[in-house]
Amino acid sequence: MGWLSRSLIVAAAGLACVAWPCAYLVQNGNIAPASENVVILWDHVNKRQHFVRDTVFSTNAKEIAYIIPLPSQPELAEADPELFISVERAWGSAQRGWEQRGRAVGWVGCEASIPGGIEILEEKTVAGYDATVLKAKDPAALRAWLEKNEFPLPPAITQWAEPYTKGEFVFVALKLAKGSVATQTAEDVREGRDDQGPAFRTGALRMSFATDQPYYPYREPVSATPRPPREWRVMFVSTTGVLPMTQGQNPLSIRTEGSYLVKDDQAASFARLAGLPAGAVRTPVVITKLTSSDSTPRPDKDLTFASTLPDNLERREPWVLLVMGAGIALLMYVSARFWAKRTRSG
């Protein structure tokens, strides 16, 4: 491995990430997520994240509803569910090629009357959801709006929402659109739980938003009753590999299955399936697979990502290494500015 590769490894190891909060699934009757599949497309140049989520719910309730906090107002759109298959297939092909050389590495709808303190930014129906994007001045205002719009609330919603309202986050409130029916496949039926009801899959929702650092909505309110375990998988697409990081007291139960360079022509395909313009996914294309068989409970965790080098880096062209180095250096610069500002304000 050359001097440039060694330098990038040192830079990646020393990268400090910005801690962003995460999403919470609002319990609605007898409802729970059976699995979460997410594709994250990260554009480090424009500091824009495309978060595509496909969730399977085990439920016998009449409605599916949840709320997600984000650092800035998102663009909401429906993505082609083929994106999940395409990214997984590209990652698997690169992994098999690397293993064959013996070099695989295992890595650990809104009311007309709006409660005070609420600003409605957008309303639309997308991916089978009635979506409302809003800002709340404080947790009490958010609670009042959720109650008025018949979102069932857990007791800890106020404590959970406080850091988001203080940080001027926006909230994406989602309900299964009236008249729409979530799809149910044979696989979904197998994922259902007897105590929660059959499993259904909603549409693939893309949320694209500006953020200094990529992140995953992960933190959840403290629950009085234990939540059932659920499968969790994230396919992270960027110009570098990533490692998951959290802030919190509980140990992280996420495994990094591997990070691999894939063919550059995959960039255009991923952008098209996500409903993005050509060039939205940059090259070189690196996919990191993150999994957990039990991602609960997670009341105090904010999931972030640190840049690192992919496994199959040997014998790559110098320009590939330079692009990766630039991406890692940019993340380090942004992180340093964030922490310096936070220290001054504290």
C-alpha positions as CSV (number, residue, x, y, z in Angstrom):
1,M,0.0,0.0,0.0
2,G,1.4,3.4,-1.0
3,W,2.0,6.5,1.0
4,L,-1.3,8.1,-0.1
5,S,-3.3,5.1,1.1
6,R,-1.6,5.1,4.4
7,S,-2.2,8.9,4.8
8,L,-5.9,8.4,4.1
9,I,-6.2,5.7,6.7
10,V,-4.7,8.0,9.3
11,A,-7.0,10.8,8.3
12,A,-10.1,8.6,8.4
13,A,-9.1,7.2,11.8
14,G,-8.9,10.7,13.3
15,L,-12.2,12.0,11.8
16,A,-14.6,13.5,14.4
17,C,-18.3,13.5,13.3
18,V,-21.1,15.9,14.1
19,A,-23.8,14.3,16.2
20,W,-27.3,14.7,14.8
21,P,-30.5,13.4,16.5
22,C,-32.7,10.7,15.0
23,A,-36.2,9.6,14.0
24,Y,-38.9,8.0,16.1
25,L,-41.7,5.7,15.0
26,V,-45.0,6.9,16.6
27,Q,-46.9,3.9,18.1
28,N,-50.4,3.7,16.6
29,G,-52.5,1.1,18.3
30,N,-50.8,-2.3,18.0
31,I,-48.1,-1.4,15.6
32,A,-44.3,-1.9,15.4
33,P,-41.6,-1.9,12.7
34,A,-40.6,-5.4,11.8
35,S,-37.7,-4.2,9.7
36,E,-36.0,-1.1,8.4
37,N,-34.2,-1.0,5.1
38,V,-32.5,2.3,4.2
39,V,-30.3,3.5,1.3
40,I,-28.3,6.7,2.0
41,L,-26.9,8.5,-0.9
42,W,-24.4,11.1,0.4
43,D,-23.1,14.0,-1.7
44,H,-20.1,15.4,0.2
45,V,-19.5,18.2,-2.2
46,N,-23.0,19.8,-2.0
47,K,-23.5,18.5,1.6
48,R,-26.8,16.9,0.7
49,Q,-28.1,13.6,1.9
50,H,-30.7,11.5,0.1
51,F,-32.4,9.2,2.6
52,V,-34.6,6.5,1.1
53,R,-36.5,4.3,3.6
54,D,-38.5,1.1,3.1
55,T,-40.2,-0.1,6.3
56,V,-42.1,-3.2,7.0
57,F,-44.7,-2.8,9.8
58,S,-46.3,-5.6,11.8
59,T,-49.7,-4.2,12.7
60,N,-53.4,-4.9,13.1
61,A,-54.1,-1.1,13.5
62,K,-56.1,0.8,10.9
63,E,-53.4,3.5,10.4
64,I,-49.6,3.8,10.1
65,A,-48.1,7.0,11.4
66,Y,-44.7,8.3,12.5
67,I,-42.7,11.4,12.7
68,I,-39.1,12.1,11.7
69,P,-36.9,15.0,12.8
70,L,-34.4,16.4,10.2
71,P,-31.8,19.2,10.3
72,S,-33.3,21.1,7.4
73,Q,-36.5,21.1,5.2
74,P,-36.5,18.1,2.9
75,E,-37.6,17.4,-0.6
76,L,-40.1,14.5,-0.4
77,A,-40.4,12.1,-3.3
78,E,-41.1,8.5,-4.1
79,A,-38.2,6.3,-5.1
80,D,-38.2,3.1,-7.2
81,P,-38.0,0.2,-4.7
82,E,-35.7,-1.5,-7.2
83,L,-33.0,0.9,-5.7
84,F,-32.7,-1.4,-2.7
85,I,-32.1,-4.5,-4.9
86,S,-29.7,-2.7,-7.2
87,V,-27.5,-1.3,-4.4
88,E,-27.5,-4.7,-2.6
89,R,-26.6,-6.5,-5.7
90,A,-23.7,-4.1,-6.6
91,W,-22.3,-4.4,-3.0
92,G,-22.6,-8.3,-3.1
93,S,-20.9,-8.5,-6.5
94,A,-17.9,-6.4,-5.3
95,Q,-17.7,-8.4,-2.1
96,R,-17.6,-11.7,-3.9
97,G,-14.9,-10.4,-6.3
98,W,-12.8,-9.4,-3.3
99,E,-13.3,-12.6,-1.4
100,Q,-12.3,-14.6,-4.5
101,R,-8.9,-13.0,-4.2
102,G,-8.7,-14.0,-0.5
103,R,-8.6,-10.5,0.8
104,A,-12.1,-10.0,2.4
105,V,-12.1,-8.1,5.6
106,G,-15.0,-8.4,8.2
107,W,-15.8,-5.1,10.0
108,V,-16.9,-4.9,13.2
109,G,-53.3,16.1,6.1
110,C,-53.5,19.3,8.2
111,E,-56.3,21.0,10.0
112,A,-57.2,24.6,9.0
113,S,-56.7,25.7,12.6
114,I,-53.0,25.3,13.5
115,P,-51.9,25.3,17.2
116,G,-49.7,28.2,18.2
117,G,-45.9,27.7,17.8
118,I,-46.3,25.6,14.6
119,E,-45.2,26.5,11.1
120,I,-46.4,24.3,8.3
121,L,-43.7,24.2,5.6
122,E,-45.3,21.7,3.1
123,E,-48.1,19.3,2.7
124,K,-48.3,16.6,0.1
125,T,-49.2,13.0,-0.6
126,V,-46.1,10.9,-1.5
127,A,-45.2,7.2,-1.6
128,G,-48.6,6.3,-0.1
129,Y,-48.3,8.8,2.8
130,D,-50.0,12.0,3.7
131,A,-46.9,14.0,4.7
132,T,-46.7,17.3,6.6
133,V,-43.4,19.1,7.0
134,L,-43.4,21.5,10.0
135,K,-41.4,23.4,12.6
136,A,-42.3,23.7,16.2
137,K,-41.1,26.3,18.7
138,D,-41.1,23.9,21.6
139,P,-42.2,20.3,22.5
140,A,-45.5,21.5,23.9
141,A,-46.5,23.0,20.5
142,L,-45.5,19.8,18.7
143,R,-47.5,17.7,21.1
144,A,-50.6,20.0,20.6
145,W,-50.3,19.7,16.8
146,L,-49.9,15.9,17.0
147,E,-52.9,15.5,19.3
148,K,-55.0,17.8,17.1
149,N,-54.1,15.7,14.0
150,E,-54.8,12.4,15.9
151,F,-51.2,11.1,16.1
152,P,-51.1,8.8,19.1
153,L,-48.4,10.0,21.5
154,P,-46.1,8.0,23.9
155,P,-45.5,9.5,27.3
156,A,-41.9,10.4,26.6
157,I,-42.6,12.4,23.4
158,T,-42.0,15.8,25.1
159,Q,-38.6,14.8,26.4
160,W,-37.7,13.2,23.1
161,A,-38.6,16.3,21.1
162,E,-36.9,18.9,23.2
163,P,-33.4,18.8,21.6
164,Y,-34.9,18.9,18.1
165,T,-37.0,22.0,18.8
166,K,-34.1,23.7,20.5
167,G,-31.9,22.9,17.5
168,E,-34.6,24.2,15.1
169,F,-35.0,20.9,13.3
170,V,-38.0,20.3,11.1
171,F,-40.4,17.4,11.5
172,V,-41.8,15.1,8.8
173,A,-45.2,13.8,10.1
174,L,-46.4,10.8,8.1
175,K,-49.7,8.9,7.9
176,L,-50.7,6.2,5.5
177,A,-52.8,8.2,3.0
178,K,-56.6,7.7,3.1
179,G,-57.7,5.1,0.7
180,S,-54.2,3.6,0.2
181,V,-53.3,0.1,1.2
182,A,-49.8,-0.9,2.2
183,T,-48.5,-3.8,0.1
184,Q,-48.1,-7.3,1.5
185,T,-45.8,-9.9,0.1
186,A,-45.0,-13.5,1.2
187,E,-41.8,-12.2,2.7
188,D,-43.8,-9.6,4.7
189,V,-46.2,-12.3,6.0
190,R,-43.2,-14.3,7.3
191,E,-41.9,-11.2,9.1
192,G,-45.2,-10.6,10.9
193,R,-45.6,-11.3,14.5
194,D,-48.6,-13.0,16.1
195,D,-48.8,-10.4,18.9
196,Q,-48.6,-7.4,16.6
197,G,-50.5,-8.7,13.5
198,P,-49.6,-9.2,9.9
199,A,-46.8,-7.3,8.2
200,F,-47.2,-4.6,5.5
201,R,-44.8,-2.6,3.4
202,T,-45.2,1.0,2.6
203,G,-43.8,2.9,-0.4
204,A,-40.1,3.8,-0.7
205,L,-40.0,7.4,0.5
206,R,-37.0,9.6,-0.4
207,M,-36.1,12.6,1.9
208,S,-33.4,14.8,0.4
209,F,-32.0,17.5,2.7
210,A,-29.0,19.7,3.4
211,T,-26.7,18.7,6.2
212,D,-23.1,19.3,7.1
213,Q,-22.6,15.7,8.0
214,P,-24.5,12.5,7.0
215,Y,-26.5,10.9,9.8
216,Y,-29.2,8.3,10.5
217,P,-32.4,9.2,12.5
218,Y,-31.8,6.7,15.4
219,R,-32.6,8.0,18.8
220,E,-36.0,7.0,20.3
221,P,-38.0,8.0,23.4
222,V,-37.7,5.8,26.5
223,S,-40.5,3.3,26.4
224,A,-42.4,1.9,29.4
225,T,-42.8,-1.5,27.7
226,P,-40.0,-3.4,25.9
227,R,-40.0,-3.0,22.1
228,P,-39.7,-6.2,20.1
229,P,-36.3,-6.6,18.2
230,R,-36.3,-5.6,14.6
231,E,-34.0,-6.1,11.6
232,W,-32.1,-3.0,10.6
233,R,-30.0,-2.5,7.4
234,V,-28.5,0.5,5.8
235,M,-26.7,0.6,2.5
236,F,-24.5,3.8,2.5
237,V,-23.4,5.1,-0.9
238,S,-20.7,7.7,-0.9
239,T,-17.2,8.3,-2.4
240,T,-15.6,6.8,0.7
241,G,-16.4,3.9,3.1
242,V,-18.0,4.8,6.4
243,L,-18.0,3.5,10.0
244,P,-21.0,4.0,12.3
245,M,-20.6,6.1,15.5
246,T,-22.9,7.1,18.3
247,Q,-23.0,9.3,21.3
248,G,-24.7,7.7,24.3
249,Q,-24.1,5.3,27.1
250,N,-25.4,2.0,25.6
251,P,-23.1,-0.1,23.4
252,L,-23.7,0.0,19.7
253,S,-25.3,-3.2,18.2
254,I,-24.5,-2.4,14.6
255,R,-22.2,-4.4,12.4
256,T,-20.2,-3.1,9.4
257,E,-20.4,-5.9,7.0
258,G,-17.9,-4.4,4.6
259,S,-17.2,-1.4,2.4
260,Y,-16.5,-1.9,-1.4
261,L,-15.7,0.1,-4.5
262,V,-18.2,-0.7,-7.3
263,K,-18.2,0.2,-10.9
264,D,-18.6,3.9,-11.7
265,D,-21.5,3.3,-14.1
266,Q,-23.6,2.3,-11.0
267,A,-23.8,6.0,-10.1
268,A,-26.2,6.9,-12.9
269,S,-28.3,3.9,-12.2
270,F,-28.7,4.6,-8.5
271,A,-29.6,8.3,-9.2
272,R,-32.3,7.3,-11.7
273,L,-33.9,4.8,-9.3
274,A,-33.9,7.3,-6.5
275,G,-35.6,9.8,-8.8
276,L,-32.5,12.2,-8.8
277,P,-30.9,14.0,-11.7
278,A,-27.8,12.6,-13.4
279,G,-24.7,13.4,-11.4
280,A,-26.4,13.4,-8.0
281,V,-24.4,10.3,-7.1
282,R,-20.7,11.0,-7.4
283,T,-17.8,8.7,-8.3
284,P,-15.9,6.8,-7.2
285,V,-18.9,4.8,-5.9
286,V,-18.3,3.1,-2.5
287,I,-21.1,1.1,-0.8
288,T,-21.0,0.2,2.9
289,K,-23.4,-2.3,4.4
290,L,-24.5,-1.8,8.0
291,T,-26.7,-4.3,9.8
292,S,-28.2,-5.1,13.2
293,S,-30.5,-8.0,14.2
294,D,-31.7,-6.1,17.3
295,S,-31.5,-2.3,17.1
296,T,-33.6,-1.7,20.2
297,P,-33.7,-0.2,22.7
298,R,-31.9,3.0,21.6
299,P,-33.2,5.9,23.7
300,D,-29.9,7.8,24.0
301,K,-28.2,7.3,20.7
302,D,-27.5,9.6,17.8
303,L,-26.0,7.7,14.9
304,T,-23.4,9.4,12.8
305,F,-20.7,8.2,10.3
306,A,-16.9,8.6,10.0
307,S,-15.2,8.3,6.7
308,T,-12.8,5.4,6.0
309,L,-11.3,3.6,3.1
310,P,-13.0,0.7,1.4
311,D,-11.7,-2.9,1.7
312,N,-10.9,-3.4,-2.0
313,L,-8.6,-0.5,-2.5
314,E,-5.5,-2.2,-3.8
315,R,-4.2,-1.4,-7.3
316,R,-6.7,1.5,-7.7
317,E,-5.9,4.4,-9.9
318,P,-4.3,7.5,-8.2
319,W,-7.3,9.7,-9.1
320,V,-9.6,7.4,-7.1
321,L,-7.4,7.8,-4.0
322,L,-7.2,11.6,-4.5
323,V,-11.0,11.9,-4.7
324,M,-11.4,9.8,-1.5
325,G,-8.8,11.8,0.2
326,A,-10.6,15.0,-0.7
327,G,-13.9,13.7,0.7
328,I,-12.3,12.7,4.0
329,A,-10.5,16.0,4.3
330,L,-13.7,17.9,3.6
331,L,-15.5,16.0,6.3
332,M,-12.7,16.7,8.8
333,Y,-12.8,20.4,8.0
334,V,-16.6,20.6,8.5
335,S,-16.4,18.7,11.7
336,A,-13.6,20.9,13.1
337,R,-15.6,24.1,12.3
338,F,-18.7,22.6,14.0
339,W,-17.0,21.6,17.2
340,A,-15.1,25.0,17.3
341,K,-18.4,26.8,17.0
342,R,-20.1,24.6,19.6
343,T,-17.2,25.2,22.1
344,R,-17.5,28.9,21.7
345,S,-21.2,28.9,22.1
346,G,-21.0,26.7,25.2
